[in-house]
């Protein structure tokens, strides 16, 4: 059966006590919790919409690409 904490080596008990103390410190409520609040915007800003090229721009790009592909140096 279970022998309880007495069966554990002394070093394990000491380490468990240290961990308990450290966790206790972390779990304590800070005196000024307001200082820990991180401000943030209620609604995140929407990213700017991507520029949609006009039909003329698209046709110009198409022509430029065609010329580039037909060029013997490319």
Secondary structure by P-SEA (a helix, b strand, c coil): cccccccccaaaaaaaaaaaaaaaaaacccccccccbbbbbcccccccccccccaaaaaaaaaaaaaaaacccc
